[in-house]
């Protein structure tokens, strides 16, 4: 058999496999449609992160045992998109996110809800909470912390003001580009970006002598790209997605000072998750202003053998508030005991599938 005949035979085999895949996917969507009908009658949640994680883990385990080519990461990428398409068949829902289009929050939202969902870019974190609370959007995606800049205060404040629940977390590696229409970096007279992005790329700007030119803070890195593409001798520090969206040529990639720069995002909604077997819980705590109050509170977690992964102090309306996270689900007996003991002090924010202990 010559090379041309061999390729033709392999391509025919691939076509047959693709036909089978299409048939199986359509069968899956038919079952999904029936699930959607049942959920619509009972009011059940469409997005079930704990169920999706269980499916991915099961399939990855099968793939590993059979020593196939698909890694867990590849399986996750494939099936998260299938899940997203399935959800839109069950019940199309709006997803509000901290905009604009092309922002890192948009990227985080699409990584969980896929390209087919209806996205609502919102101009502020409070606006995202407001849209979900008003049921104009079923889900909201907002940043909670960055590995370089810490906790996002506006998010903590909104959790204090609104009774919405965290249903999932998303980790996104943050990479910045310097994008511009000029060919020579010496011709750049001004740079647009978000203030936090300037901070995260300080060493790069200093090394290229760009720390002494005009830096213009804007609402988002996506807006920076939009402005820079129409203004001569300007540049933007923005995401790769943002640069491509506005057709702004990229001069330098991965210009952030820290290679492990990550942002953690939260997905919020109006329902609570069931247990997955590997959960994280977030709470806000306001304790009495007396000596030893915090120590006694934390000791109860130690006695219950609950692993605290985060304790951050925050001021909300002049009151010292602690943002605390731990590895367990609200419905576990040892957690229930602590919640019962501190009913007045704890505001439960959500139990959800644990993606990582920290960023």
Secondary structure, DSSP 4 states (H G I P E B T S, - for coil): --HHHHHHHHHHHHHHHHHHHHHHHHHHHHHHHHHHHHHHHHT--S--HHHHHHHHHHHHHHHHHTT-S--HHHHHHHHHHHHHHHHHHHH--EEEEESSTTSHHHHHHHHHH-TTSEEEEESSHHHHHHHHHTTS-SEEEEEEEETTTEE-HHHHHHHHH---EEEEEEEEE---EEEES-SSGGG--EEEE-HHHHHHTHHHHHHTTTTSSEEEE-S-HHHHHHHHTTSTTEEEEE-HHHHHHTTPPEEES---S-TT-EEEEEEEESS-----SSEEEEEEE---SSTTHHHHHHHHHHHTT--EEEEEEEEETTEEEEEEEESS-TTSHHHHHHHHHTTTTEEEEEEEE-S-S--
